[in-house]
Amino acid sequence: MPTRFLSDEQRQRYGRFAGPPTEEQLARYFHLDAADRELIDPLRGDHNRIGFALQLGTVRFLGTFPASLDDIPQTVVAHLARQLGLGAAPMLDSYWSERARKRHAAIIRARYGFRELAEDDTARFRLVCWLYTLCWSGDDRPSLLIDRASGWMVGEKILLPGISTVERLVARVRDRAHRRFWRLLTDTLTTDQRQRIDGLFHAGKGGFQTLDALRTPPSRRKPTELSRHLQRIDAIRSFDLTPGTSSRVPMSLVLRLAKLARTARPSAIAALKEPRRTATTAALFHSLEAVAIDDAVELFDAIIADIFREAARTHQRNRLHGLGDLDAAAFILRDMARHVLVEADDELRFIDWRQALFAVISSETIESAAGRVDAIAEPKDDRNYTELRCKWRTVQHLFRNLLQRIEFGAVPAGQPILAALTYLAKRSHWAGCDMSDAPAEAVHGGWKRHALAPQGTVIDNKAYVFAVLESWRTALRKRDVFVKSGIRFGDPRRGLLEGEAWHGARSMICRSLDKSLDAEAEVEALTRQLDEAYRRVASTFEANPTARIGIRNGKPELAIAPLDRIDDSDSLIRLRAAVRARMPRVDLPDILLEIANRTGLARYFTHVTERHARVDEFEVSLCAALLAEACNIGFEPITEPALAPLRRDRLSWVSQNFIRTETIAAANACIVAAHNALPIVRHWGAGDVASADGLRFTAPDTVIHAGPNAKYFKTGRGITLYNLVSDQFTGLDALVVPGTLRDSMFILALLLEQETDLEPTEIMSDTAAYSDLVFGLFWLLGYQFSPRLADIGQARLWRVDRTANYGALDQLVRHRANTKLITPNWEDVLRLVGSLKLGHIHASGVMRALQVKEQPTALAKAIAEIGRIVKSMHILSVIEDDNKRRRILTQLNRQEYRHKLARRVCHGGRGEIKKLYRQGQEEQLGVLGLTVNIITYWNAIYMQEVLNQLESEGWIIDPADIARLSPLIHKHINFLGRYAFLLPEDIALGGLRPLRNPTYEHVFRKPL
């Protein structure tokens, strides 16, 4: 059991000032009230008085007494000296060496209630329970637990013990939580299943190969690949190793362990000790079938999308080819229409009128033209059925095999489609059987004309199948239809804590969310905050130069003036120029090597077997492999057969065994923590703010996990790296989504799963798919959602008190939030949010879990009412505070600049990500994010050195100018490598270069 989690640098920062405290921190922890002065003023000598005050303020702020005067920032000393009426702080060297310091510390402990952790068993028990709760909910990162434990002890007036003591305590709690988790997971297995798991690992290489084959996902958008993958599902089921479920086991922990088991080598799993090995295998099979089914559904949907898209293109080409015939027919019918409308023929009898018309245009010509129109023209809602019929055999084969192996379910809105799927699954020959009794409610739009008779019975089996297939795809995206045993495509309502599981976890969830079970108290507090915000903004609204109320369509509408541009001051221009001029010119590989050496980055890239597998100059090989992935250039440009660390086999070995999503995340957390420790970073932010946005990449047409978007990918496909960026310019987490999906739930997923030391509480985003429901969910989880509201004039303001008078704002607040919906549903609200927090349901499934037949449930309405109150407070803060609007804009701009740097790094292959698997995409783009963070950290280090040098030269640097510097500058970095113009001597003498060994390259080429 490892007990040393922190780096030497982190250990040195423990219990010490990370920098000068902010004004708010000085006011909170270092203010001396009357009770403090009663103790301080009677002391003899200024050095005793200020020494006592320094110890008191420091123990309040850090939870420990200062060990040395050098550890205390001068701003703290000056702040306390002013309060004590001292013109200048006295010399304190003698105080620090006298007994008075220890005597004063004892007085502070006795008077203010500070105590040792070892002396208070109750406090120790509460701390252990709280840490255990965090581990059980999935937040078991050691550095985070140590940080939270320190904060808890400071709040409880517990003097911080030694860092080794805290590390050992955290290690014991984590180990206890892990062992309980393994035991509960293995308890769900039957005796027969345990024996089969043992047999799987005792079968030697044959068992390992079988396990590896069961874990391999599909890689190509081809019907043959789907057929092979459906056989994989059959093989998984034949093992019958899916364990039972237990509501006592957090699903987030199961899925995390299963993810590790899917990427680790079978030999590595076999080497684990019991009960961890059995638990790891159980977690793998707990989700293996579900993951395989999800992969099959995703691949089938991708193939069908390609078929429908190709049919549409073929249809469009056919129409273009027939335009000449259509034009000719149209001219004939036009001429006929003009003859019909000639007034001179009004006196003719009908028979004479027809004969006169046919004398000009023959009836055969008119019939031919009408026939051509019938053949070429089409209704607006035509479904390209003619072209789709050509793919009937492929669609029938794939769809029937899918329905025979996968069981679907449906919410009420999807029941008609489920009935059609069930009907088709029971029939083996779709084309030739009688389907007159088939359920027709799933046939919509233009398909009715092709598939159904006027009385509603099926007359064309093929058209009916295509109609059901199209309805199924639409319903699956909305989760009106779902895969019963799936995860990504599973029942969005599944996983909510219920019954005993909820009652057992209720108090733990309330503590972790800092929410009360008392609904009335929570509603009252929220109502009071809203009322105070309205009154505060209303009192200054008339004097607000940026906000006004206009009239639009006869109704009052809020209007806010655009922010004025902040011109760069002369001092900022000079500072930026000085920084850029002094930044060292460097190649990207040098940055990677330097930061890897400075941070010990290589230790986070553990071998997939978790053994300490290392080779000489491992850091060089690791940095080369990272550069190959981040720059999207492959191994070829960096391979050096003469250098062992840069040989292709070494690079391939490192890439396949050390670079994984979990090792990338651990290394990224290290870089974020090191970056956060730099003094210059404090000028940019405290890490409590983050923004989310997407970075788009094209992908090959054969990739399954990719989607179309004509705006960004033209006729091709692509993926979006949806990433979370802190106010310190560092990337915290990212996920890969197909196409350009935009959903605020992605932000929640990133927040709940990111593993860095930073814990952002305010989340900013561009104007996107926000809603009242999203505002409510963010608030319930403890986050402040602050999107940029481009349509703020159209946003509704909500009140609770109908009789309250909010002055000038009263005419805007036309809607009333119904808090009566919140109180009766409050426990269900906590149950939903707790299930999300514990990982029993995924963020992407929350919205679907809150709807029935396209209508929100009572639970959804309650959360929406909370969201309306929270959104109104956000709008009010935007009205009141221009600085908040500017902060949002600044943070979003920071993310845009970060994306530009990422584009500069990922320059190979025109930025096209060619990885075939979702996992490969996540790993490559994860390495890209890590590399951008490394560049950001390297820049920040040298910018700090530049500032130090400038100050030593007599520069007076305004902190406001430092805050506007950016560590994303990159003109001094060479990303493209260097070209050598050296001709080997034997080649210069007319010799030839040796031919390549194709077998060698094939063996060590990393699969996509």
BELPE-V933747 format. One record per helix or strand. SS is the DSSP state (h for helix, s for strand). FROM is the first residue (numbers start at 1). LEN is the number of residues. If there is no record, write none. Layout:
BEGIN
SS/FROM/LEN
SS/FROM/LEN
END
This chain:
BEGIN
h/8/6
h/23/7
h/34/7
h/46/17
h/69/3
h/74/10
h/93/5
h/99/14
s/115/2
h/117/3
h/121/16
h/142/14
s/158/2
h/163/25
h/191/12
h/205/11
h/223/17
h/251/13
h/266/5
h/276/46
h/323/18
h/343/3
h/350/11
h/363/14
h/385/21
s/408/3
h/412/14
h/447/5
s/452/1
s/458/1
h/461/18
s/481/3
h/499/15
h/519/23
s/547/6
s/555/6
h/570/13
s/586/2
h/588/12
h/601/4
h/618/13
h/636/3
h/644/3
h/648/11
h/661/16
h/679/5
s/689/11
s/707/2
h/710/4
s/717/10
s/731/8
h/744/10
s/762/4
h/772/9
s/784/4
s/798/2
h/807/5
s/815/2
h/820/18
h/843/7
s/851/2
s/855/2
h/858/23
h/882/24
h/908/4
s/913/1
h/918/35
h/959/5
s/973/2
h/985/4
h/998/6
END
